[in-house]
């Protein structure tokens, strides 16, 4: 019986690092999802305001109500401190960066606070840029799907207005091919390339630090 108990304890201790790592992965996933949703909403708020897309309740824009519900608690207090720059809502941008910064700080603490603290703002900045690429990729995919299935809804009009600025220069260079607009496909490829370049730049930045 004593041998059995000691054997069980040794096996339990041996699996402890694996269980801790699994818990860390789960918490990392939850943090990443929460941060992506909140920071993405802040970036969407920034972009829609820059494009002067109505977001009030009376405008009938469903994305506007959703974005306000997710971001007002953070963006509105920051506006008292950070002024806007023209059509750019810098408070929304700062809110998105602070959310990314909080995410990496919590991950750093969960990992035992190992490594230099200086890398956290760098990771947050690159994380914000990755989020921009991911969000724009998602918007373009939704836009491409909706373009093949025409729907007269406020959300489709909003997505079209959000995707129009990055698609416009591509459409100037790339004509229709057999009546098909390939500009969303080209933009998706460019975004993937940008993601690869961004990953390489992040690696170089971390090596310098």
N, CA and C atoms as a LAMMPS dump frame, in Angstrom:
ITEM: TIMESTEP
0
ITEM: NUMBER OF ATOMS
627
ITEM: BOX BOUNDS ff ff ff
-5.0000000000000000e+02 5.0000000000000000e+02
-5.0000000000000000e+02 5.0000000000000000e+02
-5.0000000000000000e+02 5.0000000000000000e+02
ITEM: ATOMS id mol type element x y z
1 1 1 N 0.832 -1.209 0
2 1 2 C 0 0 0
3 1 3 C 0.864 1.255 0
4 2 1 N 1.94 1.239 0.802
5 2 2 C 2.824 2.403 0.844
6 2 3 C 3.469 2.638 -0.504
7 3 1 N 3.917 1.553 -1.139
8 3 2 C 4.533 1.669 -2.454
9 3 3 C 3.536 2.202 -3.475
10 4 1 N 2.296 1.774 -3.362
11 4 2 C 1.278 2.237 -4.317
12 4 3 C 1.022 3.722 -4.145
13 5 1 N 0.94 4.191 -2.898
14 5 2 C 0.695 5.604 -2.642
15 5 3 C 1.86 6.459 -3.132
16 6 1 N 3.08 6.019 -2.872
17 6 2 C 4.24 6.787 -3.319
18 6 3 C 4.336 6.81 -4.833
19 7 1 N 3.975 5.7 -5.467
20 7 2 C 3.986 5.644 -6.928
21 7 3 C 2.963 6.604 -7.518
22 8 1 N 1.779 6.636 -6.873
23 8 2 C 0.741 7.554 -7.344
24 8 3 C 1.192 9.001 -7.189
25 9 1 N 1.836 9.321 -6.063
26 9 2 C 2.301 10.694 -5.814
27 9 3 C 3.363 11.103 -6.828
28 10 1 N 4.273 10.197 -7.153
29 10 2 C 5.324 10.518 -8.114
30 10 3 C 4.734 10.758 -9.498
31 11 1 N 3.734 9.968 -9.845
32 11 2 C 3.091 10.177 -11.149
33 11 3 C 2.325 11.494 -11.175
34 12 1 N 1.702 11.811 -10.044
35 12 2 C 0.969 13.08 -9.95
36 12 3 C 1.917 14.271 -10.093
37 13 1 N 3.062 14.192 -9.422
38 13 2 C 4.05 15.27 -9.511
39 13 3 C 4.619 15.374 -10.922
40 14 1 N 4.761 14.243 -11.595
41 14 2 C 5.326 14.266 -12.939
42 14 3 C 4.39 14.931 -13.942
43 15 1 N 3.077 14.811 -13.705
44 15 2 C 2.106 15.406 -14.64
45 15 3 C 1.789 16.857 -14.294
46 16 1 N 2.316 17.344 -13.164
47 16 2 C 1.993 18.719 -12.753
48 16 3 C 2.447 19.763 -13.763
49 17 1 N 3.686 19.715 -14.288
50 17 2 C 4.077 20.711 -15.3
51 17 3 C 3.171 20.696 -16.525
52 18 1 N 2.744 19.505 -16.932
53 18 2 C 1.869 19.406 -18.104
54 18 3 C 0.537 20.079 -17.827
55 19 1 N -0.01 19.858 -16.625
56 19 2 C -1.291 20.459 -16.29
57 19 3 C -1.174 21.971 -16.159
58 20 1 N -0.075 22.446 -15.597
59 20 2 C 0.136 23.888 -15.491
60 20 3 C 0.264 24.519 -16.868
61 21 1 N 0.969 23.848 -17.773
62 21 2 C 1.113 24.366 -19.125
63 21 3 C -0.236 24.388 -19.845
64 22 1 N -1.051 23.36 -19.627
65 22 2 C -2.379 23.324 -20.231
66 22 3 C -3.236 24.468 -19.704
67 23 1 N -3.162 24.722 -18.398
68 23 2 C -3.907 25.829 -17.809
69 23 3 C -3.443 27.163 -18.368
70 24 1 N -2.13 27.287 -18.552
71 24 2 C -1.582 28.521 -19.138
72 24 3 C -2.102 28.724 -20.566
73 25 1 N -2.167 27.643 -21.33
74 25 2 C -2.678 27.738 -22.695
75 25 3 C -4.138 28.153 -22.716
76 26 1 N -4.926 27.594 -21.797
77 26 2 C -6.351 27.948 -21.743
78 26 3 C -6.524 29.414 -21.385
79 27 1 N -5.795 29.882 -20.365
80 27 2 C -5.881 31.285 -19.967
81 27 3 C -5.378 32.206 -21.072
82 28 1 N -4.334 31.773 -21.779
83 28 2 C -3.818 32.572 -22.893
84 28 3 C -4.87 32.712 -23.987
85 29 1 N -5.557 31.601 -24.279
86 29 2 C -6.6 31.642 -25.301
87 29 3 C -7.736 32.575 -24.899
88 30 1 N -8.177 32.476 -23.647
89 30 2 C -9.27 33.331 -23.181
90 30 3 C -8.862 34.803 -23.215
91 31 1 N -7.629 35.086 -22.8
92 31 2 C -7.136 36.467 -22.839
93 31 3 C -7.065 36.987 -24.266
94 32 1 N -6.585 36.145 -25.178
95 32 2 C -6.454 36.559 -26.57
96 32 3 C -7.815 36.838 -27.193
97 33 1 N -8.797 35.987 -26.91
98 33 2 C -10.135 36.191 -27.468
99 33 3 C -10.754 37.475 -26.925
100 34 1 N -10.682 37.658 -25.607
101 34 2 C -11.267 38.855 -24.999
102 34 3 C -10.59 40.122 -25.507
103 35 1 N -9.259 40.092 -25.583
104 35 2 C -8.521 41.262 -26.059
105 35 3 C -8.814 41.549 -27.524
106 36 1 N -8.888 40.502 -28.343
107 36 2 C -9.157 40.691 -29.763
108 36 3 C -10.521 41.323 -29.987
109 37 1 N -11.521 40.877 -29.225
110 37 2 C -12.873 41.432 -29.378
111 37 3 C -12.918 42.89 -28.947
112 38 1 N -12.366 43.19 -27.772
113 38 2 C -12.436 44.552 -27.25
114 38 3 C -11.548 45.514 -28.037
115 39 1 N -10.292 45.104 -28.277
116 39 2 C -9.383 45.974 -29.033
117 39 3 C -9.85 46.109 -30.481
118 40 1 N -10.377 45.021 -31.056
119 40 2 C -10.907 45.107 -32.414
120 40 3 C -12.077 46.063 -32.502
121 41 1 N -12.918 46.078 -31.472
122 41 2 C -14.039 47.027 -31.448
123 41 3 C -13.531 48.465 -31.361
124 42 1 N -12.461 48.691 -30.595
125 42 2 C -11.866 50.035 -30.511
126 42 3 C -11.316 50.469 -31.865
127 43 1 N -10.646 49.556 -32.559
128 43 2 C -10.104 49.884 -33.882
129 43 3 C -11.225 50.118 -34.881
130 44 1 N -12.295 49.345 -34.788
131 44 2 C -13.434 49.542 -35.684
132 44 3 C -14.085 50.894 -35.423
133 45 1 N -14.153 51.279 -34.174
134 45 2 C -14.687 52.598 -33.817
135 45 3 C -13.813 53.699 -34.411
136 46 1 N -12.515 53.548 -34.285
137 46 2 C -11.566 54.502 -34.863
138 46 3 C -11.758 54.632 -36.37
139 47 1 N -11.863 53.487 -37.05
140 47 2 C -11.952 53.476 -38.508
141 47 3 C -13.285 54.033 -38.994
142 48 1 N -14.374 53.651 -38.327
143 48 2 C -15.69 54.14 -38.751
144 48 3 C -15.82 55.647 -38.548
145 49 1 N -15.248 56.152 -37.457
146 49 2 C -15.301 57.591 -37.249
147 49 3 C -14.448 58.331 -38.271
148 50 1 N -13.311 57.734 -38.647
149 50 2 C -12.472 58.358 -39.66
150 50 3 C -13.177 58.385 -41.014
151 51 1 N -13.927 57.329 -41.323
152 51 2 C -14.668 57.269 -42.579
153 51 3 C -16.005 57.991 -42.5
154 52 1 N -16.286 58.574 -41.338
155 52 2 C -17.536 59.317 -41.111
156 52 3 C -18.767 58.464 -41.394
157 53 1 N -18.709 57.248 -40.91
158 53 2 C -19.847 56.348 -41.011
159 53 3 C -20.725 56.572 -39.786
160 54 1 N -22.003 56.914 -39.958
161 54 2 C -22.884 57.17 -38.81
162 54 3 C -22.966 55.941 -37.898
163 55 1 N -22.856 56.184 -36.596
164 55 2 C -22.891 55.079 -35.642
165 55 3 C -23.962 55.249 -34.579
166 56 1 N -24.767 56.314 -34.679
167 56 2 C -25.795 56.549 -33.68
168 56 3 C -26.929 55.538 -33.827
169 57 1 N -27.774 55.476 -32.819
170 57 2 C -28.913 54.56 -32.853
171 57 3 C -29.855 54.913 -33.987
172 58 1 N -30.053 56.217 -34.212
173 58 2 C -30.979 56.644 -35.269
174 58 3 C -30.462 56.334 -36.666
175 59 1 N -29.144 56.134 -36.802
176 59 2 C -28.589 55.836 -38.129
177 59 3 C -28.96 54.443 -38.614
178 60 1 N -29.35 53.573 -37.701
179 60 2 C -29.688 52.207 -38.084
180 60 3 C -28.477 51.324 -38.32
181 61 1 N -27.297 51.799 -37.912
182 61 2 C -26.07 51.024 -38.079
183 61 3 C -25.927 50.041 -36.912
184 62 1 N -26.147 48.74 -37.133
185 62 2 C -26.049 47.78 -36.024
186 62 3 C -24.641 47.663 -35.462
187 63 1 N -23.619 47.866 -36.312
188 63 2 C -22.243 47.794 -35.831
189 63 3 C -21.944 48.926 -34.86
190 64 1 N -22.55 50.091 -35.103
191 64 2 C -22.313 51.24 -34.243
192 64 3 C -22.76 50.975 -32.814
193 65 1 N -23.956 50.446 -32.65
194 65 2 C -24.462 50.147 -31.304
195 65 3 C -23.596 49.102 -30.62
196 66 1 N -23.165 48.097 -31.386
197 66 2 C -22.32 47.046 -30.831
198 66 3 C -20.971 47.601 -30.378
199 67 1 N -20.373 48.454 -31.202
200 67 2 C -19.066 49.035 -30.88
201 67 3 C -19.156 49.947 -29.657
202 68 1 N -20.195 50.77 -29.601
203 68 2 C -20.364 51.651 -28.446
204 68 3 C -20.519 50.849 -27.154
205 69 1 N -21.289 49.767 -27.221
206 69 2 C -21.527 48.956 -26.029
207 69 3 C -20.232 48.333 -25.506
208 70 1 N -19.317 47.99 -26.41
209 70 2 C -18.073 47.334 -26.005
210 70 3 C -16.975 48.308 -25.591
211 71 1 N -17.007 49.524 -26.096
212 71 2 C -15.837 50.404 -25.945
213 71 3 C -16.078 51.682 -25.151
214 72 1 N -17.324 52.069 -24.921
215 72 2 C -17.582 53.341 -24.232
216 72 3 C -16.899 53.405 -22.871
217 73 1 N -16.853 52.281 -22.152
218 73 2 C -16.313 52.264 -20.789
219 73 3 C -14.834 52.649 -20.749
220 74 1 N -14.133 52.462 -21.857
221 74 2 C -12.704 52.763 -21.894
222 74 3 C -12.397 53.996 -22.738
223 75 1 N -13.069 54.135 -23.871
224 75 2 C -12.757 55.225 -24.791
225 75 3 C -13.191 56.577 -24.234
226 76 1 N -14.389 56.655 -23.655
227 76 2 C -14.894 57.945 -23.181
228 76 3 C -14.023 58.559 -22.082
229 77 1 N -13.556 57.794 -21.08
230 77 2 C -12.638 58.407 -20.104
231 77 3 C -11.318 58.848 -20.725
232 78 1 N -10.817 58.085 -21.705
233 78 2 C -9.551 58.458 -22.34
234 78 3 C -9.691 59.745 -23.144
235 79 1 N -10.871 60.031 -23.663
236 79 2 C -11.069 61.257 -24.442
237 79 3 C -10.9 62.513 -23.596
238 80 1 N -11.078 62.382 -22.293
239 80 2 C -10.873 63.538 -21.415
240 80 3 C -9.393 63.869 -21.278
241 81 1 N -8.547 62.891 -21.623
242 81 2 C -7.102 63.078 -21.464
243 81 3 C -6.412 63.248 -22.823
244 82 1 N -6.838 62.448 -23.811
245 82 2 C -6.166 62.429 -25.111
246 82 3 C -7.044 63.131 -26.146
247 83 1 N -6.563 64.235 -26.724
248 83 2 C -7.372 64.919 -27.748
249 83 3 C -7.309 64.186 -29.081
250 84 1 N -8.315 64.394 -29.901
251 84 2 C -8.33 63.809 -31.233
252 84 3 C -7.416 64.554 -32.184
253 85 1 N -6.997 63.866 -33.234
254 85 2 C -6.161 64.473 -34.272
255 85 3 C -6.951 64.493 -35.574
256 86 1 N -7.631 65.612 -35.819
257 86 2 C -8.447 65.703 -37.027
258 86 3 C -9.593 64.697 -36.977
259 87 1 N -9.639 63.847 -38
260 87 2 C -10.678 62.821 -38.058
261 87 3 C -10.289 61.543 -37.33
262 88 1 N -9.082 61.527 -36.741
263 88 2 C -8.622 60.329 -36.045
264 88 3 C -8.966 60.418 -34.57
265 89 1 N -9.67 59.423 -34.07
266 89 2 C -10.022 59.336 -32.656
267 89 3 C -8.88 58.628 -31.919
268 90 1 N -7.929 59.415 -31.439
269 90 2 C -6.744 58.844 -30.805
270 90 3 C -7.082 58.099 -29.512
271 91 1 N -8.194 58.456 -28.872
272 91 2 C -8.59 57.745 -27.654
273 91 3 C -8.921 56.285 -27.957
274 92 1 N -9.565 56.032 -29.089
275 92 2 C -9.877 54.655 -29.479
276 92 3 C -8.6 53.874 -29.781
277 93 1 N -7.64 54.531 -30.448
278 93 2 C -6.37 53.876 -30.746
279 93 3 C -5.603 53.569 -29.464
280 94 1 N -5.575 54.523 -28.549
281 94 2 C -4.881 54.309 -27.28
282 94 3 C -5.567 53.201 -26.476
283 95 1 N -6.881 53.155 -26.525
284 95 2 C -7.617 52.114 -25.809
285 95 3 C -7.244 50.728 -26.341
286 96 1 N -7.161 50.602 -27.662
287 96 2 C -6.78 49.316 -28.253
288 96 3 C -5.37 48.919 -27.841
289 97 1 N -4.451 49.882 -27.808
290 97 2 C -3.072 49.581 -27.406
291 97 3 C -3.001 49.181 -25.933
292 98 1 N -3.75 49.871 -25.087
293 98 2 C -3.738 49.542 -23.658
294 98 3 C -4.301 48.147 -23.411
295 99 1 N -5.284 47.75 -24.188
296 99 2 C -5.831 46.397 -24.05
297 99 3 C -4.791 45.349 -24.439
298 100 1 N -4.088 45.602 -25.537
299 100 2 C -3.015 44.687 -25.937
300 100 3 C -1.907 44.661 -24.884
301 101 1 N -1.584 45.818 -24.36
302 101 2 C -0.538 45.909 -23.334
303 101 3 C -0.936 45.121 -22.087
304 102 1 N -2.195 45.235 -21.704
305 102 2 C -2.689 44.497 -20.536
306 102 3 C -2.632 42.992 -20.774
307 103 1 N -2.987 42.578 -21.978
308 103 2 C -2.952 41.154 -22.302
309 103 3 C -1.545 40.579 -22.129
310 104 1 N -0.559 41.23 -22.73
311 104 2 C 0.809 40.699 -22.662
312 104 3 C 1.393 40.834 -21.253
313 105 1 N 0.978 41.843 -20.522
314 105 2 C 1.442 41.969 -19.14
315 105 3 C 0.9 40.821 -18.287
316 106 1 N -0.356 40.463 -18.471
317 106 2 C -0.94 39.36 -17.716
318 106 3 C -0.301 38.028 -18.109
319 107 1 N -0.023 37.854 -19.4
320 107 2 C 0.655 36.632 -19.838
321 107 3 C 2.062 36.557 -19.261
322 108 1 N 2.718 37.689 -19.181
323 108 2 C 4.072 37.744 -18.604
324 108 3 C 4.04 37.35 -17.126
325 109 1 N 3.023 37.828 -16.409
326 109 2 C 2.887 37.48 -14.998
327 109 3 C 2.523 36.004 -14.831
328 110 1 N 1.656 35.503 -15.694
329 110 2 C 1.282 34.089 -15.611
330 110 3 C 2.465 33.169 -15.897
331 111 1 N 3.384 33.65 -16.728
332 111 2 C 4.567 32.857 -17.06
333 111 3 C 5.656 32.957 -15.994
334 112 1 N 5.357 33.648 -14.9
335 112 2 C 6.33 33.745 -13.82
336 112 3 C 7.192 34.987 -13.886
337 113 1 N 6.753 35.98 -14.674
338 113 2 C 7.499 37.244 -14.799
339 113 3 C 8.935 37.015 -15.239
340 114 1 N 9.103 36.051 -16.137
341 114 2 C 10.442 35.771 -16.656
342 114 3 C 10.688 36.596 -17.909
343 115 1 N 11.903 37.071 -18.071
344 115 2 C 12.237 37.897 -19.219
345 115 3 C 12.104 39.367 -18.888
346 116 1 N 12.648 40.2 -19.773
347 116 2 C 12.627 41.627 -19.544
348 116 3 C 11.248 42.239 -19.741
349 117 1 N 10.916 43.169 -18.852
350 117 2 C 9.623 43.849 -18.943
351 117 3 C 9.542 44.761 -20.166
352 118 1 N 10.681 45.137 -20.721
353 118 2 C 10.702 46.068 -21.842
354 118 3 C 10.099 45.467 -23.105
355 119 1 N 10.056 44.141 -23.192
356 119 2 C 9.526 43.509 -24.402
357 119 3 C 8.008 43.608 -24.468
358 120 1 N 7.34 43.886 -23.355
359 120 2 C 5.874 43.888 -23.336
360 120 3 C 5.293 44.988 -24.217
361 121 1 N 5.769 46.254 -24.14
362 121 2 C 5.24 47.262 -25.07
363 121 3 C 5.52 46.926 -26.53
364 122 1 N 6.656 46.285 -26.802
365 122 2 C 6.967 45.897 -28.179
366 122 3 C 5.993 44.841 -28.665
367 123 1 N 5.741 43.835 -27.832
368 123 2 C 4.779 42.797 -28.193
369 123 3 C 3.38 43.385 -28.36
370 124 1 N 3.028 44.347 -27.518
371 124 2 C 1.708 44.972 -27.613
372 124 3 C 1.558 45.744 -28.915
373 125 1 N 2.61 46.46 -29.325
374 125 2 C 2.556 47.222 -30.573
375 125 3 C 2.402 46.297 -31.779
376 126 1 N 3.196 45.234 -31.809
377 126 2 C 3.083 44.286 -32.916
378 126 3 C 1.756 43.52 -32.856
379 127 1 N 1.281 43.248 -31.639
380 127 2 C -0.015 42.599 -31.508
381 127 3 C -1.132 43.469 -32.053
382 128 1 N -1.027 44.771 -31.843
383 128 2 C -2.033 45.695 -32.371
384 128 3 C -2.004 45.722 -33.896
385 129 1 N -0.802 45.709 -34.465
386 129 2 C -0.688 45.691 -35.929
387 129 3 C -1.223 44.381 -36.507
388 130 1 N -0.946 43.277 -35.827
389 130 2 C -1.5 41.985 -36.278
390 130 3 C -3.023 41.986 -36.223
391 131 1 N -3.552 42.626 -35.206
392 131 2 C -5.009 42.707 -35.078
393 131 3 C -5.614 43.524 -36.212
394 132 1 N -4.932 44.591 -36.612
395 132 2 C -5.397 45.392 -37.751
396 132 3 C -5.459 44.529 -39.014
397 133 1 N -4.399 43.759 -39.25
398 133 2 C -4.354 42.897 -40.428
399 133 3 C -5.456 41.837 -40.372
400 134 1 N -5.627 41.219 -39.205
401 134 2 C -6.641 40.179 -39.056
402 134 3 C -8.044 40.745 -39.232
403 135 1 N -8.299 41.921 -38.639
404 135 2 C -9.625 42.531 -38.741
405 135 3 C -9.948 42.916 -40.18
406 136 1 N -8.968 43.499 -40.857
407 136 2 C -9.198 43.879 -42.251
408 136 3 C -9.379 42.648 -43.129
409 137 1 N -8.65 41.582 -42.832
410 137 2 C -8.823 40.333 -43.576
411 137 3 C -10.244 39.801 -43.409
412 138 1 N -10.736 39.819 -42.18
413 138 2 C -12.095 39.365 -41.94
414 138 3 C -13.128 40.211 -42.645
415 139 1 N -12.93 41.532 -42.636
416 139 2 C -13.863 42.421 -43.316
417 139 3 C -13.899 42.151 -44.818
418 140 1 N -12.732 41.943 -45.41
419 140 2 C -12.674 41.699 -46.858
420 140 3 C -13.343 40.376 -47.21
421 141 1 N -13.149 39.357 -46.382
422 141 2 C -13.787 38.064 -46.654
423 141 3 C -15.304 38.199 -46.588
424 142 1 N -15.803 38.89 -45.554
425 142 2 C -17.248 39.093 -45.446
426 142 3 C -17.769 39.914 -46.626
427 143 1 N -17.005 40.939 -47.002
428 143 2 C -17.402 41.758 -48.158
429 143 3 C -17.468 40.931 -49.438
430 144 1 N -16.491 40.058 -49.648
431 144 2 C -16.482 39.228 -50.851
432 144 3 C -17.68 38.285 -50.879
433 145 1 N -18.009 37.714 -49.721
434 145 2 C -19.169 36.812 -49.658
435 145 3 C -20.459 37.573 -49.944
436 146 1 N -20.606 38.743 -49.334
437 146 2 C -21.818 39.535 -49.542
438 146 3 C -21.938 40.041 -50.972
439 147 1 N -20.794 40.263 -51.631
440 147 2 C -20.856 40.732 -53.022
441 147 3 C -21.398 39.66 -53.959
442 148 1 N -21.203 38.392 -53.583
443 148 2 C -21.735 37.293 -54.386
444 148 3 C -23.185 36.986 -54.034
445 149 1 N -23.593 37.382 -52.844
446 149 2 C -24.986 37.178 -52.41
447 149 3 C -25.552 38.541 -52.038
448 150 1 N -26.053 39.302 -53.013
449 150 2 C -26.532 40.664 -52.754
450 150 3 C -27.65 40.678 -51.706
451 151 1 N -27.478 41.524 -50.706
452 151 2 C -28.494 41.694 -49.668
453 151 3 C -28.659 43.18 -49.377
454 152 1 N -29.878 43.613 -49.266
455 152 2 C -30.156 45.011 -48.956
456 152 3 C -30.306 45.163 -47.449
457 153 1 N -29.176 45.255 -46.758
458 153 2 C -29.195 45.391 -45.296
459 153 3 C -28.202 46.463 -44.882
460 154 1 N -28.453 47.124 -43.75
461 154 2 C -27.522 48.174 -43.298
462 154 3 C -26.11 47.659 -43.083
463 155 1 N -25.963 46.422 -42.598
464 155 2 C -24.634 45.887 -42.303
465 155 3 C -23.804 45.724 -43.564
466 156 1 N -24.44 45.33 -44.679
467 156 2 C -23.697 45.17 -45.931
468 156 3 C -23.218 46.517 -46.455
469 157 1 N -24.035 47.559 -46.278
470 157 2 C -23.612 48.904 -46.699
471 157 3 C -22.428 49.39 -45.874
472 158 1 N -22.454 49.111 -44.569
473 158 2 C -21.358 49.538 -43.698
474 158 3 C -20.066 48.824 -44.072
475 159 1 N -20.145 47.515 -44.299
476 159 2 C -18.95 46.748 -44.653
477 159 3 C -18.387 47.207 -45.984
478 160 1 N -19.266 47.525 -46.926
479 160 2 C -18.791 48.019 -48.227
480 160 3 C -18.045 49.333 -48.074
481 161 1 N -18.537 50.224 -47.22
482 161 2 C -17.867 51.502 -47.002
483 161 3 C -16.544 51.32 -46.264
484 162 1 N -16.466 50.319 -45.394
485 162 2 C -15.219 50.058 -44.678
486 162 3 C -14.151 49.469 -45.591
487 163 1 N -14.563 48.648 -46.548
488 163 2 C -13.606 47.986 -47.437
489 163 3 C -13.23 48.839 -48.647
490 164 1 N -14.027 49.857 -48.941
491 164 2 C -13.792 50.651 -50.149
492 164 3 C -12.418 51.332 -50.182
493 165 1 N -11.942 51.973 -49.097
494 165 2 C -10.645 52.674 -49.177
495 165 3 C -9.467 51.785 -49.549
496 166 1 N -9.251 50.612 -48.926
497 166 2 C -8.107 49.795 -49.345
498 166 3 C -8.293 49.131 -50.701
499 167 1 N -9.541 48.937 -51.135
500 167 2 C -9.783 48.301 -52.426
501 167 3 C -9.665 49.285 -53.591
502 168 1 N -9.869 50.554 -53.316
503 168 2 C -9.903 51.55 -54.385
504 168 3 C -8.614 51.615 -55.193
505 169 1 N -7.421 51.723 -54.572
506 169 2 C -6.194 51.785 -55.388
507 169 3 C -5.938 50.507 -56.176
508 170 1 N -6.359 49.357 -55.642
509 170 2 C -6.165 48.096 -56.377
510 170 3 C -7.06 48.071 -57.606
511 171 1 N -8.27 48.561 -57.478
512 171 2 C -9.207 48.578 -58.603
513 171 3 C -8.74 49.519 -59.71
514 172 1 N -7.973 50.522 -59.341
515 172 2 C -7.442 51.417 -60.372
516 172 3 C -6.421 50.703 -61.255
517 173 1 N -5.688 49.777 -60.651
518 173 2 C -4.638 49.069 -61.387
519 173 3 C -5.124 47.762 -62.001
520 174 1 N -6.131 47.154 -61.389
521 174 2 C -6.584 45.834 -61.828
522 174 3 C -8 45.923 -62.387
523 175 1 N -8.153 45.779 -63.693
524 175 2 C -9.504 45.829 -64.273
525 175 3 C -10.287 44.552 -63.975
526 176 1 N -11.566 44.586 -64.287
527 176 2 C -12.392 43.394 -64.135
528 176 3 C -11.905 42.29 -65.073
529 177 1 N -11.889 41.078 -64.571
530 177 2 C -11.472 39.93 -65.377
531 177 3 C -12.71 39.088 -65.669
532 178 1 N -13.19 39.192 -66.898
533 178 2 C -14.415 38.473 -67.251
534 178 3 C -15.606 38.928 -66.446
535 179 1 N -15.614 40.214 -66.097
536 179 2 C -16.702 40.757 -65.296
537 179 3 C -16.601 40.471 -63.81
538 180 1 N -15.486 39.881 -63.382
539 180 2 C -15.293 39.536 -61.966
540 180 3 C -14.281 40.488 -61.345
541 181 1 N -14.625 41.018 -60.181
542 181 2 C -13.74 41.915 -59.453
543 181 3 C -12.782 41.08 -58.59
544 182 1 N -11.509 41.092 -58.948
545 182 2 C -10.504 40.32 -58.217
546 182 3 C -9.763 41.139 -57.165
547 183 1 N -10.169 42.388 -56.974
548 183 2 C -9.458 43.237 -56.018
549 183 3 C -9.52 42.694 -54.581
550 184 1 N -10.639 42.111 -54.113
551 184 2 C -10.605 41.536 -52.758
552 184 3 C -9.58 40.415 -52.61
553 185 1 N -9.433 39.581 -53.647
554 185 2 C -8.45 38.497 -53.596
555 185 3 C -7.033 39.058 -53.521
556 186 1 N -6.761 40.077 -54.323
557 186 2 C -5.433 40.698 -54.31
558 186 3 C -5.15 41.314 -52.936
559 187 1 N -6.155 41.978 -52.375
560 187 2 C -5.968 42.594 -51.058
561 187 3 C -5.703 41.532 -49.987
562 188 1 N -6.395 40.407 -50.067
563 188 2 C -6.164 39.328 -49.104
564 188 3 C -4.734 38.802 -49.197
565 189 1 N -4.22 38.66 -50.425
566 189 2 C -2.841 38.202 -50.601
567 189 3 C -1.863 39.223 -50.018
568 190 1 N -2.125 40.502 -50.269
569 190 2 C -1.254 41.555 -49.733
570 190 3 C -1.279 41.569 -48.21
571 191 1 N -2.44 41.327 -47.633
572 191 2 C -2.537 41.287 -46.17
573 191 3 C -1.765 40.105 -45.596
574 192 1 N -1.808 38.97 -46.287
575 192 2 C -1.03 37.815 -45.832
576 192 3 C 0.466 38.102 -45.899
577 193 1 N 0.887 38.763 -46.972
578 193 2 C 2.299 39.147 -47.096
579 193 3 C 2.685 40.12 -45.978
580 194 1 N 1.798 41.074 -45.708
581 194 2 C 2.06 42.033 -44.631
582 194 3 C 2.198 41.324 -43.289
583 195 1 N 1.385 40.29 -43.066
584 195 2 C 1.495 39.526 -41.829
585 195 3 C 2.828 38.806 -41.701
586 196 1 N 3.309 38.258 -42.816
587 196 2 C 4.612 37.586 -42.804
588 196 3 C 5.737 38.573 -42.512
589 197 1 N 5.697 39.714 -43.185
590 197 2 C 6.712 40.748 -42.959
591 197 3 C 6.672 41.24 -41.518
592 198 1 N 5.46 41.407 -40.988
593 198 2 C 5.311 41.88 -39.611
594 198 3 C 5.908 40.883 -38.625
595 199 1 N 5.701 39.589 -38.873
596 199 2 C 6.286 38.578 -38.002
597 199 3 C 7.803 38.617 -38.009
598 200 1 N 8.391 38.846 -39.192
599 200 2 C 9.848 38.939 -39.284
600 200 3 C 10.367 40.178 -38.564
601 201 1 N 9.655 41.297 -38.707
602 201 2 C 10.062 42.521 -38.022
603 201 3 C 9.976 42.367 -36.503
604 202 1 N 8.971 41.655 -36.041
605 202 2 C 8.84 41.43 -34.602
606 202 3 C 10.017 40.603 -34.081
607 203 1 N 10.392 39.579 -34.827
608 203 2 C 11.526 38.75 -34.423
609 203 3 C 12.806 39.588 -34.35
610 204 1 N 13.022 40.439 -35.332
611 204 2 C 14.207 41.291 -35.338
612 204 3 C 14.19 42.268 -34.165
613 205 1 N 13.022 42.841 -33.891
614 205 2 C 12.909 43.808 -32.794
615 205 3 C 13.201 43.152 -31.455
616 206 1 N 12.704 41.939 -31.26
617 206 2 C 12.94 41.236 -30.001
618 206 3 C 14.41 40.817 -29.862
619 207 1 N 15.049 40.532 -30.976
620 207 2 C 16.466 40.187 -30.925
621 207 3 C 17.318 41.376 -30.55
622 208 1 N 16.926 42.552 -31.027
623 208 2 C 17.675 43.773 -30.704
624 208 3 C 17.557 44.083 -29.219
625 209 1 N 16.33 43.904 -28.69
626 209 2 C 16.109 44.18 -27.271
627 209 3 C 16.797 43.125 -26.398
